[in-house]
Amino acid sequence: MKIYKLDQSAVLGVEHMPSEREGEVMLIIRLPEKTENACLLVGDKTYYPYTNKEEPYDKRSHAFYLPRAELVANPKLTLQVTSVAKKTKVFPHEGATATVEAFYDPAAEKTADDFFAETNHGFVPVSTTDTDIADGLVYRRLSCRDKDGAPGEFFLLIADPKKIGFTAGVNGTGLPAPDENGNPLYPIGTVLQMAEQAVSEGLDVLAATNADFFDIYGDFHPAGLCVKNGRVLANADSDRPFFGVLKDGTPVIATLKEHPEYMELLDMAVCGSHVVLRDGAPFRLAFPEPFSGIRAPRTCVGLTPDGRVMVMVADGRIPTYSIGATLVDLALIMRSLGCTEVINLDGGGSSTVFLRRAGEQEFKLQNRPADIDRPNDCLIRPIYNGILLYRKS
């Protein structure tokens, strides 16, 4: 088998964070191409990527846990990977195996909170376009570059909750029904189908995005609490963080453990994975899962001190168009926009945003959803729930 040697441009970046495991470093190597069968040669030892079936694994970024002493003694690293595409810019054919060099710099080792504090780690806007969708709702398109020159495309909905309402989008009633074997199966549908259903029910929906993580390979059960029109549809005992709106119209980002009184007060709620900003400061960013540090499509919701709600989608996994965002990136961008509270929602191939401008009848897709197995096809993935933004009467 021929092993190709790639030039240094095949590595977009190398990031190192101390692991919560004593004496170990989490090393993330970002590549421009989707690859598999990754292994890392450090001295005379071979290491394999960390994976977790509960988390998405971006095949353009490979994460390793390595002993710090091994890295210090052998800072020159060799990553060996296999191409999964028929032909790419750096691989001659599908199944081609290649090596590329990367380097460990002890001085560059930082926590996620350290990355957050460095303004040159995040994205810098290249162009910004604002469009008034309705009174109280602005759509902003952000085109950015990161410190390595990689592109990032972000889609932002800026809403005044006094004029714009929020509800959970679901397919049908959102309640499970028995399948052919009598097992409960939760209904799923695309963000577009949820928005169109709500319009048919009399709601003047202006925009829609995806929301909670869900069991994509099983019964489609959502990961956390879901409340629609004051009715709990799933997981009343969830301790995951959620974005919600109280019956008095107040938007909140919280958990039921912190605020058990919200259960009786919520009009709508959808859950996410992590609160990445709290009181304007980074929150729970320095955890060891590669999920936090890998650039991927993301969806998040932020709150500002003046009462606005910002819903943002970041495209990713298409390196020539948009590289995606880490949780640190989300926190940096949303804080720069004025948010002090931010929650990360489901991302990956689920990240989707639709708009229906004033006077238009049809919803139009704004971003390029990047399903992990079909990154260029704009596949609209069926999901359990979404966030619908509508004009209040």
C-alpha positions in Angstrom: 0.0 0.0 0.0 1.4 3.4 -1.0 1.4 6.0 1.7 1.4 9.6 0.4 3.1 12.4 2.3 1.0 15.6 2.4 2.5 19.1 2.7 1.9 21.2 5.8 -1.1 23.0 4.2 -3.1 19.8 4.9 -3.3 20.9 8.6 -5.6 23.8 9.3 -4.8 24.0 12.9 -3.6 22.2 16.0 -5.2 23.0 19.4 -4.1 21.7 22.8 -6.0 21.8 26.0 -5.1 20.2 29.3 -7.3 17.2 30.0 -9.1 16.7 33.2 -7.1 13.5 33.4 -3.9 14.3 35.4 -0.8 14.6 33.1 -2.7 14.4 29.8 -3.3 16.8 27.0 -6.3 16.8 24.6 -4.9 17.5 21.1 -7.2 18.4 18.3 -5.8 18.4 14.7 -8.0 20.1 12.1 -7.8 19.1 8.5 -9.5 20.5 5.3 -10.7 17.1 4.2 -12.9 14.5 5.8 -10.8 11.4 6.6 -11.0 8.2 8.7 -8.8 5.5 10.1 -6.8 8.2 11.9 -3.8 7.4 14.1 -1.1 9.6 15.5 2.6 8.5 15.7 4.4 10.0 18.7 7.9 8.8 19.0 7.7 5.0 18.8 4.1 4.9 20.0 0.7 5.0 18.1 -2.4 6.7 19.5 -5.9 6.5 18.2 -8.7 9.2 18.3 -11.0 9.6 21.2 -14.6 9.0 20.1 -17.8 9.0 22.1 -21.0 7.5 20.6 -23.0 10.0 22.5 -21.4 12.9 20.7 -21.0 13.9 17.0 -17.6 13.1 15.5 -16.4 15.5 12.9 -14.1 13.5 10.5 -12.3 16.7 9.6 -11.0 17.1 13.1 -9.4 14.3 15.1 -9.0 14.5 18.9 -6.4 12.6 20.9 -5.7 12.2 24.6 -1.9 12.0 25.0 0.5 12.0 28.0 2.1 15.4 28.3 5.5 13.9 28.9 5.3 12.0 25.6 4.5 15.2 23.8 7.2 17.2 25.4 9.8 14.5 24.5 8.4 14.1 21.0 6.9 17.4 19.8 7.0 16.4 16.1 3.9 14.4 15.4 2.8 12.3 12.4 -0.9 11.9 11.7 -1.9 9.1 9.4 -5.3 9.2 7.8 -7.3 7.7 4.9 -9.4 9.6 2.4 -13.2 8.9 2.3 -13.9 10.9 -0.9 -13.2 9.8 -4.5 -10.9 12.7 -5.0 -10.1 15.8 -3.1 -7.6 18.6 -3.3 -5.0 16.7 -1.2 -5.9 13.1 -1.8 -5.5 11.4 -5.2 -8.3 8.8 -4.8 -10.8 7.3 -2.3 -9.0 5.1 0.2 -5.7 6.8 -0.2 -3.6 6.7 2.9 -1.4 9.7 3.7 0.7 11.2 6.5 1.0 14.8 7.5 3.2 16.4 10.2 1.9 18.4 13.1 3.7 19.9 16.0 3.1 20.2 19.8 4.1 23.5 21.4 3.9 23.4 25.2 3.6 27.2 25.3 0.5 27.0 23.2 -1.3 24.7 25.5 -4.4 26.6 26.9 -7.8 25.8 28.4 -11.0 26.7 26.6 -11.3 29.7 28.9 -7.9 30.8 27.8 -8.9 30.6 24.2 -12.0 32.6 25.1 -9.9 35.4 26.5 -7.8 35.6 23.3 -9.5 37.8 20.8 -7.5 36.4 17.9 -8.8 32.9 18.5 -12.3 33.7 17.4 -13.8 34.8 14.1 -13.4 38.4 12.8 -16.3 39.7 10.7 -15.5 40.4 7.0 -19.0 41.5 6.0 -22.3 42.0 7.7 -25.7 42.4 6.1 -28.9 43.3 8.1 -32.4 42.7 6.7 -35.6 43.8 8.5 -38.0 40.9 8.4 -40.8 42.5 10.4 -41.3 45.0 13.1 -39.1 43.6 16.0 -37.2 41.0 13.9 -33.9 41.6 12.1 -32.0 38.9 10.1 -28.2 39.3 10.0 -25.8 37.5 7.8 -22.2 37.4 9.1 -19.3 36.3 6.9 -16.1 35.9 8.9 -12.5 34.6 8.9 -10.7 32.9 11.8 -7.1 33.5 12.8 -6.0 30.9 10.3 -8.0 32.5 7.5 -10.7 29.8 7.5 -14.2 31.0 6.5 -17.2 31.1 8.8 -20.8 31.8 7.8 -23.3 32.8 10.5 -27.0 33.4 10.3 -28.6 35.5 13.1 -32.2 36.3 14.1 -32.4 39.3 16.4 -35.9 39.5 18.0 -37.7 41.9 20.3 -39.9 39.5 22.5 -42.4 42.3 23.0 -43.3 42.1 19.3 -42.0 38.6 18.3 -43.3 35.4 19.9 -41.5 32.1 20.3 -43.0 28.6 20.3 -41.7 25.1 20.0 -42.1 23.6 16.5 -43.1 20.0 16.4 -44.5 17.5 13.9 -48.2 16.9 14.6 -48.8 17.0 18.3 -45.2 16.3 19.3 -46.4 13.4 21.4 -45.2 9.8 20.9 -47.4 7.2 19.2 -46.9 3.4 19.2 -45.1 1.9 16.2 -46.0 -1.4 14.6 -44.5 -3.2 17.6 -46.3 -1.1 20.1 -43.2 0.8 21.1 -43.5 4.6 21.5 -42.1 6.6 18.6 -41.8 10.4 18.7 -42.8 12.3 15.6 -40.1 14.0 13.5 -40.2 16.5 10.6 -38.1 19.1 9.0 -37.9 22.7 10.3 -39.8 23.7 7.1 -42.6 21.2 7.8 -42.9 22.5 11.4 -43.1 26.1 10.2 -45.7 25.3 7.6 -47.8 23.3 10.0 -47.8 26.3 12.4 -48.9 28.7 9.6 -51.8 26.3 8.7 -52.8 26.5 12.3 -53.0 30.3 12.1 -49.6 31.4 13.5 -47.8 34.1 11.5 -44.4 32.4 11.5 -41.5 34.5 10.2 -38.5 32.3 10.9 -37.7 28.8 12.1 -34.6 26.9 13.3 -33.8 23.5 14.8 -33.7 23.0 18.6 -32.9 20.0 20.8 -30.7 17.0 20.4 -32.7 13.8 19.8 -32.3 10.0 19.5 -31.7 10.1 15.7 -31.1 6.3 15.4 -33.9 5.1 17.8 -37.3 6.4 18.8 -36.4 10.1 18.1 -36.9 10.9 21.8 -35.7 14.5 22.5 -32.7 14.8 24.9 -34.4 17.3 27.2 -37.5 19.2 28.2 -40.0 20.2 25.5 -42.9 22.6 26.3 -45.4 23.9 23.8 -48.2 26.3 24.7 -47.7 25.5 28.4 -48.0 21.8 27.8 -45.1 19.4 28.6 -44.5 17.2 25.6 -41.3 15.4 26.8 -39.0 15.0 29.7 -40.6 16.8 32.6 -37.8 15.6 34.9 -35.0 16.8 32.6 -32.0 18.5 34.2 -30.6 19.8 30.9 -30.4 23.5 30.2 -33.2 25.0 28.2 -34.2 28.1 26.3 -37.8 29.0 27.3 -40.3 31.8 27.4 -42.5 32.2 30.5 -46.2 32.8 30.3 -45.6 36.5 31.0 -43.4 36.7 27.9 -40.0 36.7 29.7 -37.3 34.7 27.8 -35.0 32.6 30.0 -32.0 30.3 29.8 -32.0 28.0 32.8 -32.4 24.5 34.2 -35.3 23.1 36.3 -32.8 22.3 39.0 -31.9 25.9 39.3 -35.5 27.2 38.9 -38.0 24.4 39.7 -40.7 27.1 39.8 -40.4 27.6 36.0 -42.2 24.3 35.3 -45.5 25.9 36.1 -44.6 29.2 34.4 -43.2 28.0 31.1 -45.2 28.7 27.9 -42.5 27.1 25.7 -39.1 25.4 26.2 -36.5 23.5 24.1 -33.3 22.1 25.5 -29.7 22.2 24.6 -26.4 20.8 25.8 -24.4 23.5 27.5 -24.8 27.1 28.7 -21.6 28.6 27.2 -22.1 32.2 28.6 -23.5 33.2 31.9 -23.6 36.7 33.2 -21.3 37.6 30.2 -18.5 35.2 31.3 -17.5 31.8 29.8 -19.3 29.0 31.5 -18.5 25.3 31.4 -16.2 25.6 28.3 -13.1 23.7 29.6 -14.5 20.2 29.7 -12.6 17.4 27.9 -15.0 16.2 25.3 -13.9 16.9 21.7 -17.5 18.0 21.2 -16.6 21.4 22.7 -13.4 22.0 20.7 -14.2 20.7 17.3 -15.4 23.1 14.6 -18.9 22.0 13.5 -22.3 23.4 12.4 -23.9 24.9 15.5 -27.2 26.4 16.6 -27.5 28.6 19.8 -29.7 31.1 21.5 -28.5 34.2 23.4 -30.2 36.8 25.6 -29.1 40.4 26.0 -29.5 42.7 29.1 -31.9 44.9 27.2 -34.3 42.0 26.6 -33.5 40.9 23.0 -33.3 37.3 22.0 -30.7 36.2 19.4 -30.9 32.8 17.6 -27.8 32.0 15.6 -26.9 29.2 13.2 -23.3 28.5 12.1 -22.6 26.6 9.0 -19.8 24.1 9.0 -18.1 21.0 7.6 -17.6 22.7 4.2 -14.1 24.0 4.5 -14.1 26.1 1.3 -17.3 27.8 2.5 -17.6 27.6 6.3 -15.5 25.7 8.7 -18.0 25.6 11.6 -17.6 26.8 15.2 -16.4 25.5 18.6 -18.3 26.3 21.7 -15.7 28.9 22.5 -16.4 30.5 19.1 -20.1 30.6 19.9 -19.4 32.3 23.2 -17.1 34.8 21.7 -19.4 35.8 18.8 -22.5 36.0 20.9 -20.8 38.0 23.6 -19.5 40.4 20.9 -23.1 40.9 19.8 -24.2 41.9 23.3 -25.4 38.6 24.7 -24.7 37.7 28.4 -26.5 34.3 28.5 -26.1 31.7 25.7 -27.1 28.1 25.3 -25.8 25.7 22.7 -28.6 23.7 20.9 -28.3 20.7 18.5 -25.9 21.2 15.6 -24.3 19.2 12.9 -26.7 18.2 10.1 -29.6 19.5 12.2 -28.6 23.2 12.0 -31.1 24.9 9.8 -32.7 28.3 9.4 -35.7 29.3 7.3 -37.2 32.8 6.8 -40.5 34.2 5.5 -40.1 37.9 4.8 -43.1 40.3 5.0 -45.4 39.9 2.0 -44.0 36.5 1.1 -45.9 33.2 1.2 -43.1 30.7 1.2 -40.3 30.0 3.6 -36.8 30.2 2.1 -33.7 28.3 3.3 -30.9 30.7 4.3 -28.0 28.4 5.3 -26.4 25.3 3.9 -27.3 22.4 6.2 -24.3 20.0 6.2 -25.3 16.5 7.2 -22.2 14.7 8.2 -22.5 12.1 5.4 -23.8 14.5 2.7 -21.9 17.8 3.3 -22.8 19.5 0.0 -26.4 18.4 -0.7 -28.3 20.8 1.6 -30.1 17.9 3.1 -32.9 19.1 5.4 -32.8 16.6 8.3 -36.0 15.5 10.0 -35.7 16.4 13.7 -37.9 16.3 16.8 -38.4 20.0 17.6 -37.5 23.5 16.5 -37.9 27.1 17.4 -40.5 29.1 15.6 -40.5 32.9 15.7 -43.8 34.5 14.9 -45.4 37.9 14.7 -47.5 38.8 17.7 -51.0 40.1 17.0 
